[in-house]
Amino acid sequence: MELSRQDKENILTRVNAYADQVLPERDPSKVPIRVQLDALKPEMEKLAKEFELSVEDIFIIYMDMNTETVANAESQLQSKLDTMDF
């Protein structure tokens, strides 16, 4: 099943919202990856059923979208810094 851009953004939004509920530590670097994955697994399983994909596919989509979001934010920040006079 090929997902639309909107579907992928929806997956990112829903997993992030779920993470805000179940992961008490806001800084992911302070929470082991295994703990993060275990905490997010129920929502990813729900999404996998909804979109008729595997949990692994949902995870990959989530990671791809998250990476893209971070890269875009960094690019925007760099653009702003490039236009500032120090």
PyMOL Python script that loads the backbone (N, CA, C, O; Angstrom):
from pymol import cmd

cmd.read_pdbstr("""\
ATOM      1  N   MET A   1       0.842  -1.185   0.000  1.00  0.00           N
ATOM      2  CA  MET A   1       0.000   0.000   0.000  1.00  0.00           C
ATOM      3  C   MET A   1       0.887   1.248   0.000  1.00  0.00           C
ATOM      4  O   MET A   1       1.745   1.403   0.869  1.00  0.00           O
ATOM      5  N   GLU A   2       0.682   2.110  -0.951  1.00  0.00           N
ATOM      6  CA  GLU A   2       1.436   3.361  -1.033  1.00  0.00           C
ATOM      7  C   GLU A   2       0.695   4.431  -0.236  1.00  0.00           C
ATOM      8  O   GLU A   2      -0.487   4.690  -0.466  1.00  0.00           O
ATOM      9  N   LEU A   3       1.399   5.038   0.688  1.00  0.00           N
ATOM     10  CA  LEU A   3       0.787   6.055   1.527  1.00  0.00           C
ATOM     11  C   LEU A   3       1.004   7.440   0.944  1.00  0.00           C
ATOM     12  O   LEU A   3       2.030   7.727   0.326  1.00  0.00           O
ATOM     13  N   SER A   4       0.015   8.284   1.157  1.00  0.00           N
ATOM     14  CA  SER A   4       0.138   9.675   0.719  1.00  0.00           C
ATOM     15  C   SER A   4       1.028  10.435   1.697  1.00  0.00           C
ATOM     16  O   SER A   4       1.314   9.963   2.797  1.00  0.00           O
ATOM     17  N   ARG A   5       1.450  11.595   1.282  1.00  0.00           N
ATOM     18  CA  ARG A   5       2.245  12.460   2.155  1.00  0.00           C
ATOM     19  C   ARG A   5       1.455  12.769   3.436  1.00  0.00           C
ATOM     20  O   ARG A   5       2.011  12.781   4.535  1.00  0.00           O
ATOM     21  N   GLN A   6       0.162  13.016   3.273  1.00  0.00           N
ATOM     22  CA  GLN A   6      -0.700  13.318   4.422  1.00  0.00           C
ATOM     23  C   GLN A   6      -0.757  12.129   5.390  1.00  0.00           C
ATOM     24  O   GLN A   6      -0.708  12.320   6.605  1.00  0.00           O
ATOM     25  N   ASP A   7      -0.858  10.914   4.861  1.00  0.00           N
ATOM     26  CA  ASP A   7      -0.857   9.724   5.719  1.00  0.00           C
ATOM     27  C   ASP A   7       0.441   9.623   6.513  1.00  0.00           C
ATOM     28  O   ASP A   7       0.424   9.323   7.707  1.00  0.00           O
ATOM     29  N   LYS A   8       1.556   9.874   5.853  1.00  0.00           N
ATOM     30  CA  LYS A   8       2.857   9.806   6.524  1.00  0.00           C
ATOM     31  C   LYS A   8       2.986  10.879   7.597  1.00  0.00           C
ATOM     32  O   LYS A   8       3.516  10.626   8.678  1.00  0.00           O
ATOM     33  N   GLU A   9       2.498  12.078   7.293  1.00  0.00           N
ATOM     34  CA  GLU A   9       2.524  13.141   8.292  1.00  0.00           C
ATOM     35  C   GLU A   9       1.623  12.800   9.472  1.00  0.00           C
ATOM     36  O   GLU A   9       1.940  13.121  10.617  1.00  0.00           O
ATOM     37  N   ASN A  10       0.503  12.150   9.186  1.00  0.00           N
ATOM     38  CA  ASN A  10      -0.419  11.720  10.227  1.00  0.00           C
ATOM     39  C   ASN A  10       0.246  10.687  11.143  1.00  0.00           C
ATOM     40  O   ASN A  10       0.073  10.734  12.360  1.00  0.00           O
ATOM     41  N   ILE A  11       0.996   9.767  10.567  1.00  0.00           N
ATOM     42  CA  ILE A  11       1.726   8.772  11.355  1.00  0.00           C
ATOM     43  C   ILE A  11       2.720   9.472  12.277  1.00  0.00           C
ATOM     44  O   ILE A  11       2.787   9.165  13.467  1.00  0.00           O
ATOM     45  N   LEU A  12       3.485  10.402  11.735  1.00  0.00           N
ATOM     46  CA  LEU A  12       4.450  11.154  12.542  1.00  0.00           C
ATOM     47  C   LEU A  12       3.752  11.879  13.686  1.00  0.00           C
ATOM     48  O   LEU A  12       4.197  11.807  14.832  1.00  0.00           O
ATOM     49  N   THR A  13       2.680  12.564  13.385  1.00  0.00           N
ATOM     50  CA  THR A  13       1.946  13.328  14.393  1.00  0.00           C
ATOM     51  C   THR A  13       1.391  12.421  15.481  1.00  0.00           C
ATOM     52  O   THR A  13       1.497  12.732  16.668  1.00  0.00           O
ATOM     53  N   ARG A  14       0.810  11.316  15.084  1.00  0.00           N
ATOM     54  CA  ARG A  14       0.197  10.421  16.064  1.00  0.00           C
ATOM     55  C   ARG A  14       1.232   9.734  16.946  1.00  0.00           C
ATOM     56  O   ARG A  14       1.024   9.593  18.151  1.00  0.00           O
ATOM     57  N   VAL A  15       2.335   9.309  16.362  1.00  0.00           N
ATOM     58  CA  VAL A  15       3.381   8.664  17.167  1.00  0.00           C
ATOM     59  C   VAL A  15       3.993   9.690  18.120  1.00  0.00           C
ATOM     60  O   VAL A  15       4.246   9.373  19.282  1.00  0.00           O
ATOM     61  N   ASN A  16       4.232  10.903  17.649  1.00  0.00           N
ATOM     62  CA  ASN A  16       4.788  11.945  18.522  1.00  0.00           C
ATOM     63  C   ASN A  16       3.830  12.285  19.661  1.00  0.00           C
ATOM     64  O   ASN A  16       4.263  12.461  20.800  1.00  0.00           O
ATOM     65  N   ALA A  17       2.542  12.379  19.366  1.00  0.00           N
ATOM     66  CA  ALA A  17       1.548  12.670  20.408  1.00  0.00           C
ATOM     67  C   ALA A  17       1.508  11.539  21.429  1.00  0.00           C
ATOM     68  O   ALA A  17       1.424  11.781  22.633  1.00  0.00           O
ATOM     69  N   TYR A  18       1.568  10.318  20.947  1.00  0.00           N
ATOM     70  CA  TYR A  18       1.583   9.159  21.842  1.00  0.00           C
ATOM     71  C   TYR A  18       2.848   9.166  22.695  1.00  0.00           C
ATOM     72  O   TYR A  18       2.798   8.882  23.892  1.00  0.00           O
ATOM     73  N   ALA A  19       3.970   9.486  22.082  1.00  0.00           N
ATOM     74  CA  ALA A  19       5.239   9.553  22.822  1.00  0.00           C
ATOM     75  C   ALA A  19       5.164  10.583  23.943  1.00  0.00           C
ATOM     76  O   ALA A  19       5.690  10.363  25.034  1.00  0.00           O
ATOM     77  N   ASP A  20       4.506  11.712  23.669  1.00  0.00           N
ATOM     78  CA  ASP A  20       4.359  12.737  24.704  1.00  0.00           C
ATOM     79  C   ASP A  20       3.585  12.212  25.908  1.00  0.00           C
ATOM     80  O   ASP A  20       3.803  12.654  27.036  1.00  0.00           O
ATOM     81  N   GLN A  21       2.685  11.270  25.662  1.00  0.00           N
ATOM     82  CA  GLN A  21       1.877  10.700  26.737  1.00  0.00           C
ATOM     83  C   GLN A  21       2.615   9.626  27.528  1.00  0.00           C
ATOM     84  O   GLN A  21       2.492   9.559  28.751  1.00  0.00           O
ATOM     85  N   VAL A  22       3.376   8.794  26.839  1.00  0.00           N
ATOM     86  CA  VAL A  22       3.932   7.603  27.496  1.00  0.00           C
ATOM     87  C   VAL A  22       5.403   7.703  27.873  1.00  0.00           C
ATOM     88  O   VAL A  22       5.886   6.895  28.667  1.00  0.00           O
ATOM     89  N   LEU A  23       6.110   8.652  27.336  1.00  0.00           N
ATOM     90  CA  LEU A  23       7.525   8.811  27.670  1.00  0.00           C
ATOM     91  C   LEU A  23       7.699  10.039  28.558  1.00  0.00           C
ATOM     92  O   LEU A  23       7.559  11.171  28.095  1.00  0.00           O
ATOM     93  N   PRO A  24       7.999   9.815  29.813  1.00  0.00           N
ATOM     94  CA  PRO A  24       8.090  10.943  30.744  1.00  0.00           C
ATOM     95  C   PRO A  24       9.272  11.883  30.472  1.00  0.00           C
ATOM     96  O   PRO A  24       9.177  13.082  30.730  1.00  0.00           O
ATOM     97  N   GLU A  25      10.346  11.364  29.969  1.00  0.00           N
ATOM     98  CA  GLU A  25      11.547  12.161  29.689  1.00  0.00           C
ATOM     99  C   GLU A  25      11.421  12.783  28.303  1.00  0.00           C
ATOM    100  O   GLU A  25      11.259  12.067  27.315  1.00  0.00           O
ATOM    101  N   ARG A  26      11.495  14.088  28.225  1.00  0.00           N
ATOM    102  CA  ARG A  26      11.349  14.798  26.945  1.00  0.00           C
ATOM    103  C   ARG A  26      12.587  14.712  26.062  1.00  0.00           C
ATOM    104  O   ARG A  26      12.494  14.879  24.846  1.00  0.00           O
ATOM    105  N   ASP A  27      13.731  14.456  26.656  1.00  0.00           N
ATOM    106  CA  ASP A  27      14.973  14.384  25.900  1.00  0.00           C
ATOM    107  C   ASP A  27      15.234  12.933  25.495  1.00  0.00           C
ATOM    108  O   ASP A  27      15.620  12.122  26.337  1.00  0.00           O
ATOM    109  N   PRO A  28      15.024  12.587  24.194  1.00  0.00           N
ATOM    110  CA  PRO A  28      15.191  11.201  23.765  1.00  0.00           C
ATOM    111  C   PRO A  28      16.599  10.655  23.975  1.00  0.00           C
ATOM    112  O   PRO A  28      16.790   9.442  24.068  1.00  0.00           O
ATOM    113  N   SER A  29      17.582  11.546  24.049  1.00  0.00           N
ATOM    114  CA  SER A  29      18.958  11.069  24.241  1.00  0.00           C
ATOM    115  C   SER A  29      19.162  10.499  25.647  1.00  0.00           C
ATOM    116  O   SER A  29      20.147   9.805  25.901  1.00  0.00           O
ATOM    117  N   LYS A  30      18.241  10.791  26.549  1.00  0.00           N
ATOM    118  CA  LYS A  30      18.346  10.286  27.920  1.00  0.00           C
ATOM    119  C   LYS A  30      17.556   9.000  28.145  1.00  0.00           C
ATOM    120  O   LYS A  30      17.615   8.410  29.224  1.00  0.00           O
ATOM    121  N   VAL A  31      16.819   8.567  27.127  1.00  0.00           N
ATOM    122  CA  VAL A  31      16.008   7.354  27.231  1.00  0.00           C
ATOM    123  C   VAL A  31      16.567   6.328  26.242  1.00  0.00           C
ATOM    124  O   VAL A  31      16.658   6.611  25.047  1.00  0.00           O
ATOM    125  N   PRO A  32      16.939   5.148  26.722  1.00  0.00           N
ATOM    126  CA  PRO A  32      17.467   4.132  25.804  1.00  0.00           C
ATOM    127  C   PRO A  32      16.485   3.828  24.659  1.00  0.00           C
ATOM    128  O   PRO A  32      15.269   3.821  24.847  1.00  0.00           O
ATOM    129  N   ILE A  33      17.038   3.584  23.495  1.00  0.00           N
ATOM    130  CA  ILE A  33      16.226   3.306  22.303  1.00  0.00           C
ATOM    131  C   ILE A  33      15.245   2.164  22.561  1.00  0.00           C
ATOM    132  O   ILE A  33      14.076   2.259  22.186  1.00  0.00           O
ATOM    133  N   ARG A  34      15.698   1.108  23.184  1.00  0.00           N
ATOM    134  CA  ARG A  34      14.831  -0.046  23.459  1.00  0.00           C
ATOM    135  C   ARG A  34      13.620   0.371  24.281  1.00  0.00           C
ATOM    136  O   ARG A  34      12.509  -0.084  24.011  1.00  0.00           O
ATOM    137  N   VAL A  35      13.813   1.223  25.273  1.00  0.00           N
ATOM    138  CA  VAL A  35      12.712   1.711  26.105  1.00  0.00           C
ATOM    139  C   VAL A  35      11.748   2.543  25.263  1.00  0.00           C
ATOM    140  O   VAL A  35      10.531   2.415  25.390  1.00  0.00           O
ATOM    141  N   GLN A  36      12.304   3.394  24.404  1.00  0.00           N
ATOM    142  CA  GLN A  36      11.462   4.208  23.529  1.00  0.00           C
ATOM    143  C   GLN A  36      10.619   3.325  22.609  1.00  0.00           C
ATOM    144  O   GLN A  36       9.413   3.534  22.473  1.00  0.00           O
ATOM    145  N   LEU A  37      11.251   2.350  21.985  1.00  0.00           N
ATOM    146  CA  LEU A  37      10.532   1.471  21.067  1.00  0.00           C
ATOM    147  C   LEU A  37       9.448   0.670  21.777  1.00  0.00           C
ATOM    148  O   LEU A  37       8.338   0.524  21.265  1.00  0.00           O
ATOM    149  N   ASP A  38       9.773   0.155  22.949  1.00  0.00           N
ATOM    150  CA  ASP A  38       8.770  -0.598  23.714  1.00  0.00           C
ATOM    151  C   ASP A  38       7.580   0.283  24.074  1.00  0.00           C
ATOM    152  O   ASP A  38       6.434  -0.165  24.030  1.00  0.00           O
ATOM    153  N   ALA A  39       7.850   1.520  24.425  1.00  0.00           N
ATOM    154  CA  ALA A  39       6.781   2.444  24.800  1.00  0.00           C
ATOM    155  C   ALA A  39       5.902   2.815  23.604  1.00  0.00           C
ATOM    156  O   ALA A  39       4.691   2.984  23.747  1.00  0.00           O
ATOM    157  N   LEU A  40       6.515   2.940  22.429  1.00  0.00           N
ATOM    158  CA  LEU A  40       5.778   3.360  21.230  1.00  0.00           C
ATOM    159  C   LEU A  40       5.113   2.214  20.483  1.00  0.00           C
ATOM    160  O   LEU A  40       4.268   2.443  19.617  1.00  0.00           O
ATOM    161  N   LYS A  41       5.483   1.002  20.808  1.00  0.00           N
ATOM    162  CA  LYS A  41       4.994  -0.162  20.067  1.00  0.00           C
ATOM    163  C   LYS A  41       3.469  -0.266  20.004  1.00  0.00           C
ATOM    164  O   LYS A  41       2.941  -0.563  18.933  1.00  0.00           O
ATOM    165  N   PRO A  42       2.736  -0.035  21.097  1.00  0.00           N
ATOM    166  CA  PRO A  42       1.268  -0.145  20.983  1.00  0.00           C
ATOM    167  C   PRO A  42       0.665   0.790  19.930  1.00  0.00           C
ATOM    168  O   PRO A  42      -0.223   0.389  19.178  1.00  0.00           O
ATOM    169  N   GLU A  43       1.139   2.018  19.876  1.00  0.00           N
ATOM    170  CA  GLU A  43       0.610   2.953  18.875  1.00  0.00           C
ATOM    171  C   GLU A  43       1.041   2.548  17.468  1.00  0.00           C
ATOM    172  O   GLU A  43       0.264   2.667  16.520  1.00  0.00           O
ATOM    173  N   MET A  44       2.262   2.075  17.332  1.00  0.00           N
ATOM    174  CA  MET A  44       2.724   1.634  16.013  1.00  0.00           C
ATOM    175  C   MET A  44       1.951   0.398  15.551  1.00  0.00           C
ATOM    176  O   MET A  44       1.670   0.255  14.361  1.00  0.00           O
ATOM    177  N   GLU A  45       1.609  -0.486  16.471  1.00  0.00           N
ATOM    178  CA  GLU A  45       0.789  -1.653  16.112  1.00  0.00           C
ATOM    179  C   GLU A  45      -0.599  -1.213  15.662  1.00  0.00           C
ATOM    180  O   GLU A  45      -1.147  -1.754  14.701  1.00  0.00           O
ATOM    181  N   LYS A  46      -1.158  -0.248  16.348  1.00  0.00           N
ATOM    182  CA  LYS A  46      -2.469   0.289  15.978  1.00  0.00           C
ATOM    183  C   LYS A  46      -2.421   0.905  14.580  1.00  0.00           C
ATOM    184  O   LYS A  46      -3.306   0.666  13.759  1.00  0.00           O
ATOM    185  N   LEU A  47      -1.398   1.685  14.320  1.00  0.00           N
ATOM    186  CA  LEU A  47      -1.239   2.294  12.998  1.00  0.00           C
ATOM    187  C   LEU A  47      -1.005   1.245  11.916  1.00  0.00           C
ATOM    188  O   LEU A  47      -1.516   1.371  10.803  1.00  0.00           O
ATOM    189  N   ALA A  48      -0.239   0.219  12.242  1.00  0.00           N
ATOM    190  CA  ALA A  48       0.030  -0.851  11.269  1.00  0.00           C
ATOM    191  C   ALA A  48      -1.273  -1.525  10.839  1.00  0.00           C
ATOM    192  O   ALA A  48      -1.471  -1.798   9.656  1.00  0.00           O
ATOM    193  N   LYS A  49      -2.144  -1.788  11.784  1.00  0.00           N
ATOM    194  CA  LYS A  49      -3.440  -2.388  11.442  1.00  0.00           C
ATOM    195  C   LYS A  49      -4.274  -1.432  10.607  1.00  0.00           C
ATOM    196  O   LYS A  49      -4.885  -1.828   9.614  1.00  0.00           O
ATOM    197  N   GLU A  50      -4.295  -0.181  11.015  1.00  0.00           N
ATOM    198  CA  GLU A  50      -5.092   0.824  10.320  1.00  0.00           C
ATOM    199  C   GLU A  50      -4.658   0.996   8.862  1.00  0.00           C
ATOM    200  O   GLU A  50      -5.494   1.109   7.966  1.00  0.00           O
ATOM    201  N   PHE A  51      -3.349   1.014   8.638  1.00  0.00           N
ATOM    202  CA  PHE A  51      -2.828   1.238   7.284  1.00  0.00           C
ATOM    203  C   PHE A  51      -2.479  -0.059   6.552  1.00  0.00           C
ATOM    204  O   PHE A  51      -1.983  -0.041   5.426  1.00  0.00           O
ATOM    205  N   GLU A  52      -2.748  -1.179   7.215  1.00  0.00           N
ATOM    206  CA  GLU A  52      -2.474  -2.496   6.636  1.00  0.00           C
ATOM    207  C   GLU A  52      -1.003  -2.642   6.246  1.00  0.00           C
ATOM    208  O   GLU A  52      -0.668  -3.067   5.140  1.00  0.00           O
ATOM    209  N   LEU A  53      -0.146  -2.277   7.187  1.00  0.00           N
ATOM    210  CA  LEU A  53       1.296  -2.378   7.014  1.00  0.00           C
ATOM    211  C   LEU A  53       1.874  -3.127   8.200  1.00  0.00           C
ATOM    212  O   LEU A  53       1.181  -3.386   9.183  1.00  0.00           O
ATOM    213  N   SER A  54       3.148  -3.473   8.099  1.00  0.00           N
ATOM    214  CA  SER A  54       3.816  -4.099   9.236  1.00  0.00           C
ATOM    215  C   SER A  54       4.248  -3.012  10.222  1.00  0.00           C
ATOM    216  O   SER A  54       4.356  -1.840   9.863  1.00  0.00           O
ATOM    217  N   VAL A  55       4.487  -3.412  11.446  1.00  0.00           N
ATOM    218  CA  VAL A  55       4.990  -2.479  12.450  1.00  0.00           C
ATOM    219  C   VAL A  55       6.336  -1.921  11.990  1.00  0.00           C
ATOM    220  O   VAL A  55       6.637  -0.749  12.215  1.00  0.00           O
ATOM    221  N   GLU A  56       7.134  -2.755  11.352  1.00  0.00           N
ATOM    222  CA  GLU A  56       8.435  -2.306  10.854  1.00  0.00           C
ATOM    223  C   GLU A  56       8.275  -1.203   9.817  1.00  0.00           C
ATOM    224  O   GLU A  56       9.033  -0.233   9.810  1.00  0.00           O
ATOM    225  N   ASP A  57       7.273  -1.357   8.931  1.00  0.00           N
ATOM    226  CA  ASP A  57       7.028  -0.315   7.923  1.00  0.00           C
ATOM    227  C   ASP A  57       6.612   1.001   8.575  1.00  0.00           C
ATOM    228  O   ASP A  57       7.049   2.073   8.158  1.00  0.00           O
ATOM    229  N   ILE A  58       5.770   0.913   9.594  1.00  0.00           N
ATOM    230  CA  ILE A  58       5.348   2.116  10.315  1.00  0.00           C
ATOM    231  C   ILE A  58       6.561   2.779  10.963  1.00  0.00           C
ATOM    232  O   ILE A  58       6.708   4.000  10.915  1.00  0.00           O
ATOM    233  N   PHE A  59       7.419   1.977  11.563  1.00  0.00           N
ATOM    234  CA  PHE A  59       8.619   2.508  12.199  1.00  0.00           C
ATOM    235  C   PHE A  59       9.500   3.228  11.178  1.00  0.00           C
ATOM    236  O   PHE A  59       9.999   4.321  11.447  1.00  0.00           O
ATOM    237  N   ILE A  60       9.686   2.625  10.026  1.00  0.00           N
ATOM    238  CA  ILE A  60      10.520   3.226   8.977  1.00  0.00           C
ATOM    239  C   ILE A  60       9.911   4.542   8.498  1.00  0.00           C
ATOM    240  O   ILE A  60      10.623   5.531   8.329  1.00  0.00           O
ATOM    241  N   ILE A  61       8.599   4.556   8.279  1.00  0.00           N
ATOM    242  CA  ILE A  61       7.929   5.789   7.856  1.00  0.00           C
ATOM    243  C   ILE A  61       8.105   6.863   8.923  1.00  0.00           C
ATOM    244  O   ILE A  61       8.418   8.014   8.619  1.00  0.00           O
ATOM    245  N   TYR A  62       7.901   6.468  10.173  1.00  0.00           N
ATOM    246  CA  TYR A  62       8.047   7.417  11.278  1.00  0.00           C
ATOM    247  C   TYR A  62       9.467   7.990  11.321  1.00  0.00           C
ATOM    248  O   TYR A  62       9.646   9.202  11.434  1.00  0.00           O
ATOM    249  N   MET A  63      10.452   7.134  11.233  1.00  0.00           N
ATOM    250  CA  MET A  63      11.841   7.596  11.295  1.00  0.00           C
ATOM    251  C   MET A  63      12.182   8.487  10.100  1.00  0.00           C
ATOM    252  O   MET A  63      12.851   9.508  10.261  1.00  0.00           O
ATOM    253  N   ASP A  64      11.732   8.112   8.914  1.00  0.00           N
ATOM    254  CA  ASP A  64      11.977   8.929   7.719  1.00  0.00           C
ATOM    255  C   ASP A  64      11.357  10.323   7.864  1.00  0.00           C
ATOM    256  O   ASP A  64      11.999  11.333   7.574  1.00  0.00           O
ATOM    257  N   MET A  65      10.108  10.360   8.314  1.00  0.00           N
ATOM    258  CA  MET A  65       9.415  11.637   8.463  1.00  0.00           C
ATOM    259  C   MET A  65      10.053  12.472   9.574  1.00  0.00           C
ATOM    260  O   MET A  65      10.176  13.690   9.446  1.00  0.00           O
ATOM    261  N   ASN A  66      10.454  11.823  10.651  1.00  0.00           N
ATOM    262  CA  ASN A  66      11.094  12.537  11.751  1.00  0.00           C
ATOM    263  C   ASN A  66      12.436  13.116  11.301  1.00  0.00           C
ATOM    264  O   ASN A  66      12.760  14.260  11.622  1.00  0.00           O
ATOM    265  N   THR A  67      13.202  12.339  10.570  1.00  0.00           N
ATOM    266  CA  THR A  67      14.484  12.812  10.049  1.00  0.00           C
ATOM    267  C   THR A  67      14.285  13.999   9.119  1.00  0.00           C
ATOM    268  O   THR A  67      15.029  14.977   9.180  1.00  0.00           O
ATOM    269  N   GLU A  68      13.288  13.909   8.267  1.00  0.00           N
ATOM    270  CA  GLU A  68      12.989  15.002   7.337  1.00  0.00           C
ATOM    271  C   GLU A  68      12.581  16.269   8.097  1.00  0.00           C
ATOM    272  O   GLU A  68      13.000  17.372   7.746  1.00  0.00           O
ATOM    273  N   THR A  69      11.776  16.104   9.122  1.00  0.00           N
ATOM    274  CA  THR A  69      11.323  17.244   9.919  1.00  0.00           C
ATOM    275  C   THR A  69      12.500  17.925  10.616  1.00  0.00           C
ATOM    276  O   THR A  69      12.602  19.152  10.619  1.00  0.00           O
ATOM    277  N   VAL A  70      13.376  17.134  11.196  1.00  0.00           N
ATOM    278  CA  VAL A  70      14.554  17.684  11.876  1.00  0.00           C
ATOM    279  C   VAL A  70      15.465  18.397  10.871  1.00  0.00           C
ATOM    280  O   VAL A  70      15.969  19.486  11.146  1.00  0.00           O
ATOM    281  N   ALA A  71      15.667  17.781   9.717  1.00  0.00           N
ATOM    282  CA  ALA A  71      16.526  18.389   8.692  1.00  0.00           C
ATOM    283  C   ALA A  71      15.940  19.717   8.209  1.00  0.00           C
ATOM    284  O   ALA A  71      16.676  20.685   8.012  1.00  0.00           O
ATOM    285  N   ASN A  72      14.623  19.766   8.020  1.00  0.00           N
ATOM    286  CA  ASN A  72      13.978  21.015   7.601  1.00  0.00           C
ATOM    287  C   ASN A  72      14.121  22.099   8.661  1.00  0.00           C
ATOM    288  O   ASN A  72      14.386  23.256   8.334  1.00  0.00           O
ATOM    289  N   ALA A  73      13.949  21.735   9.918  1.00  0.00           N
ATOM    290  CA  ALA A  73      14.086  22.706  11.012  1.00  0.00           C
ATOM    291  C   ALA A  73      15.516  23.225  11.077  1.00  0.00           C
ATOM    292  O   ALA A  73      15.730  24.423  11.267  1.00  0.00           O
ATOM    293  N   GLU A  74      16.488  22.346  10.922  1.00  0.00           N
ATOM    294  CA  GLU A  74      17.886  22.774  10.938  1.00  0.00           C
ATOM    295  C   GLU A  74      18.204  23.677   9.759  1.00  0.00           C
ATOM    296  O   GLU A  74      18.948  24.647   9.902  1.00  0.00           O
ATOM    297  N   SER A  75      17.652  23.370   8.604  1.00  0.00           N
ATOM    298  CA  SER A  75      17.868  24.191   7.416  1.00  0.00           C
ATOM    299  C   SER A  75      17.269  25.582   7.600  1.00  0.00           C
ATOM    300  O   SER A  75      17.886  26.579   7.224  1.00  0.00           O
ATOM    301  N   GLN A  76      16.074  25.652   8.174  1.00  0.00           N
ATOM    302  CA  GLN A  76      15.442  26.942   8.427  1.00  0.00           C
ATOM    303  C   GLN A  76      16.250  27.755   9.432  1.00  0.00           C
ATOM    304  O   GLN A  76      16.431  28.960   9.259  1.00  0.00           O
ATOM    305  N   LEU A  77      16.732  27.099  10.475  1.00  0.00           N
ATOM    306  CA  LEU A  77      17.555  27.783  11.464  1.00  0.00           C
ATOM    307  C   LEU A  77      18.835  28.303  10.831  1.00  0.00           C
ATOM    308  O   LEU A  77      19.240  29.437  11.087  1.00  0.00           O
ATOM    309  N   GLN A  78      19.472  27.483  10.006  1.00  0.00           N
ATOM    310  CA  GLN A  78      20.703  27.905   9.348  1.00  0.00           C
ATOM    311  C   GLN A  78      20.451  29.099   8.437  1.00  0.00           C
ATOM    312  O   GLN A  78      21.265  30.021   8.383  1.00  0.00           O
ATOM    313  N   SER A  79      19.330  29.091   7.719  1.00  0.00           N
ATOM    314  CA  SER A  79      18.977  30.222   6.855  1.00  0.00           C
ATOM    315  C   SER A  79      18.811  31.500   7.665  1.00  0.00           C
ATOM    316  O   SER A  79      19.262  32.568   7.252  1.00  0.00           O
ATOM    317  N   LYS A  80      18.163  31.387   8.818  1.00  0.00           N
ATOM    318  CA  LYS A  80      17.988  32.562   9.677  1.00  0.00           C
ATOM    319  C   LYS A  80      19.328  33.051  10.203  1.00  0.00           C
ATOM    320  O   LYS A  80      19.588  34.254  10.238  1.00  0.00           O
ATOM    321  N   LEU A  81      20.170  32.126  10.609  1.00  0.00           N
ATOM    322  CA  LEU A  81      21.500  32.516  11.120  1.00  0.00           C
ATOM    323  C   LEU A  81      22.351  33.152  10.043  1.00  0.00           C
ATOM    324  O   LEU A  81      23.126  34.067  10.320  1.00  0.00           O
ATOM    325  N   ASP A  82      22.213  32.673   8.810  1.00  0.00           N
ATOM    326  CA  ASP A  82      22.982  33.234   7.700  1.00  0.00           C
ATOM    327  C   ASP A  82      22.600  34.683   7.395  1.00  0.00           C
ATOM    328  O   ASP A  82      23.413  35.451   6.880  1.00  0.00           O
ATOM    329  N   THR A  83      21.371  35.044   7.712  1.00  0.00           N
ATOM    330  CA  THR A  83      20.923  36.401   7.412  1.00  0.00           C
ATOM    331  C   THR A  83      21.136  37.365   8.587  1.00  0.00           C
ATOM    332  O   THR A  83      20.895  38.564   8.448  1.00  0.00           O
ATOM    333  N   MET A  84      21.570  36.869   9.708  1.00  0.00           N
ATOM    334  CA  MET A  84      21.795  37.725  10.884  1.00  0.00           C
ATOM    335  C   MET A  84      23.200  38.299  10.873  1.00  0.00           C
ATOM    336  O   MET A  84      24.160  37.658  10.445  1.00  0.00           O
ATOM    337  N   ASP A  85      23.286  39.525  11.357  1.00  0.00           N
ATOM    338  CA  ASP A  85      24.590  40.160  11.513  1.00  0.00           C
ATOM    339  C   ASP A  85      25.035  39.971  12.969  1.00  0.00           C
ATOM    340  O   ASP A  85      24.284  40.245  13.905  1.00  0.00           O
ATOM    341  N   PHE A  86      26.251  39.505  13.130  1.00  0.00           N
ATOM    342  CA  PHE A  86      26.790  39.307  14.471  1.00  0.00           C
ATOM    343  C   PHE A  86      27.891  40.274  14.745  1.00  0.00           C
ATOM    344  O   PHE A  86      28.470  40.258  15.831  1.00  0.00           O
TER     345      PHE A  86
END
""", "prot")
cmd.dss("prot")
cmd.show_as("cartoon", "prot")
cmd.util.cbc("prot")
cmd.orient("prot")
